[in-house]
Amino acid sequence: MIRRIFIAIAACLMFLLFAVGAQALEWGEYEFTVDDSGNATITGYTGAGGDLVIPAVLGDAGQYPVTAIGEFTFFFNDALTGVTLPDGLTSIEADAFGLCESLKSVTLPESLTEIGETAFEGCSVLPGIRIPDSVKSIGWGAFSYCWELSSINIPASLETLGSAPFANCAKLQAITVAPDHPCFELAGPALVDKVNHRLVVYPAASREMRAFEIPGHSDRHRRVRV
């Protein structure tokens, strides 16, 4: 609870700072900013929630392609039950969908390259999500506290995975990794960073072996018990 209050205060402060530094545009139920290339970052949403399909372009003439969902855009939105993100989107920034506690479905586009820190943290009823083959970076805690999350995939494109990306995902049981992945692999049911020789996550709900080895560790093979 304390953490949630702190995050909410931080979000308000960030919004105030943003408002001073830039003027947000509005179109329908969306607030957004536009960069020098004419690309839009959605920064606010005033709609009713439900199953939301975010448009690929904003503006009366469709002149602003949506390339990012900004920090805290849908933060703590209990009315949002589903979201389909548009083709052309490349970035979901930190806490964009944090604490959306009614969110049950998320569809990510094949254009997405970055999922920011704690982007979906606390989406407590989200049962699963498919990470597209375009994603290169997932920030720390991106899917932490997603209590109902039971499975996750690691695409071949992923290069960087922050710490504790699936922390406190109590029902996480299955992780799949793209074959011959250059950075990650499975050791039993556990996800291992084979470049840095570290354990990323052991699925909390897995019933498989409780001891395994991390290949390539400095001790040749580090045996871990969980």
N, C-alpha and C positions, 0 to 999 in steps of 0.2 A: 504493500500500500504506500509506504513512504517513497519507494522508487517511482511509483506511478505519479504521485504528487509532484515529485522533483521533475520528472519528464514533462508533465503538463505545464509547469511553470517555465521550464526551459523552452518549450514550444511557443508559449506566449511571448517570451522575450525575443525569440528569433523572429517571430512574426512582426513585432514592433520594430526591430532593427531593419527587417526587410522593407517594411512600409516606408521607413525614412529614406532608404537608399534607392528604391525603385518604385515605380507606379504600376500596380497590377492592372491588367486588362480583364475584361469580363465578357463572356459569351455564354448565353444560356445559364446553366447551373455551374459553370466552371470559371474559376479565376486562373490567370496564367500570366507568364512573362514571356518575352520574345527576345532571343539573342540576335547578334549581328547578322546571322545567316537566315533569320526569319523562322527559326525553329522554336516551338512552344514548349515550355515546362509548366505543367499544371501545378498550381500552388494552393488551390482551394476548391471546395465543392460544397454547394448549398442545396443539393437535391435531396430527394426523399429516401435514397438508398435502395434497398431491395437488390435484385440481380441487375447489376450495372454493366452496360457495354460502353466503354469509353471510346469516343470518336477518334479517328485517325487524324483529323484536321479540325481546327477551330477557326472561327471568324465567319462573317456573313458570306464571304467569297471563298471560303475554304482555303485561305491563303497561309495558314499557320500549321504546318505539320507537327503533330505531337511526338516529341522525342524523349521526354522525361516526365516522371512523376516526382515532384519535389518533396523535400523533407516535410514530414508531419502532415501531408496533404489530407489523408483520410484517418489520421490518428484518432483513436478512441471513438470511431464512428460505429456505434452499436446497431445502426439501421442497415448497414451494408451486409448483405447475405451472400452475394456472389459478384465477381468482377471478371470481365474479359478485357484484356489490354490490347491495344491496336497494333497492327503491323506497322513497323517504322519506329516503334518505341525502342530505345537503346538502354535507358537507365531507370531504375527504381531506386530513389535515394533513401537515405537513412530514415527509419521510422515512418515511411510513407503509409504503411498499413498497420502500424503498431497498435496493439490492443483493440483490433476490430474483432470483438468477442462473439459476433454472430456470423462471421465470414466462413462459409462452408465450401466455396469453390473458387478457384483462381485459375484462369487460363492465360498463360504467358506466350508472347509471340516469338517467332523464330528470329526476329531482329534483335532481341534483347541481349546485351553484353554484360551488364552489371546489375547486381542486386546488392544494395547498400547495407550498412550495419543496422541490425535489428529491424530490418524492413518489414518483416511479418511477425515480429516478436509478440507473443501473447494472443495470437489468433487461436484461441483455445479450442474451437470446434472444427478447425480445418483438418480433414481426414487425410488429405494427400495433395501433392502438387507435382507436376512434371516440369523439370528444369529443361528448357530447350537446348539444342546442340550448339547454340550460338553463345551461350553464357561463358564468359571468361573469368569473372570475379564474383565471389559471394563474400560479403562482409561478416565480421564477427557477430555472433548471436542472431543471425538473419532469421532463423526459424525457431529460436529458443522459446520455451514455454508454450509450444503448440501441443497441448496435451493429447489431442486426438490423432496427431500425425503418425501414421503407421508405416509408411514407406516413403523412400526418397531415391532419386536417381542422380548419379554423378556423370554428366555428359563428357564426351571426349574433349570438348573445347575448354573445359575448366582448367585454369592455370593457378588461381589463387583462391584459397578457402580460409577465411578468418577463424579465429579461435572460437570454440564452443558454438558452432553454427546450429546445432540441434540439442542444446542443453535443455534438460528437463522436459524432453519429449517422452513422456512416460509410456506411450504405446508404440513407440518406434520399434519395429521388428525387422524390417527388411530394407537393406541398402543394395542398390545395383550400381555397378561401375562399368563404364564403357570398356569393351575388350582392349587390351594392350594400352591402357591409359598411361601416358608418360609421367603423370604426377601422383596418381592415387591408385590404390588397390585394396582388395579385401584380404584380411587375415582371419579366416573363419567368418563370423558375421560382422567383424569390426572393420571400420574404415580407417585406412592407414595412409599417411602422407609419406610416400616412399622416397621423396626428394630430401625431406628434412628428418626422416626416420622418427615420426611421432604418431601417436594414436590420436585420431581426430574425434572419433566417437565409437562407443560400443552401444549397439541398440539396446535400450533399457528393457524392452519386452522380449528380447531374443532368448530362446531356450537352448541355444546351441552351446558349444563348449565354453567354459568360463576361464580357460587359460589358453593363450595363443602366443605366437612369436611375431615380432616386428622385423621383417627381413631388412638387412642392410644396416642395422644398428651397430654402433661402435663396438659393442660386445659380441659382434658377429650376428648373433640372433638374440635379441632381448626377449625374454619370456615374461609375459604379463599375466597376472591373475586379476579377475574382476568379480 
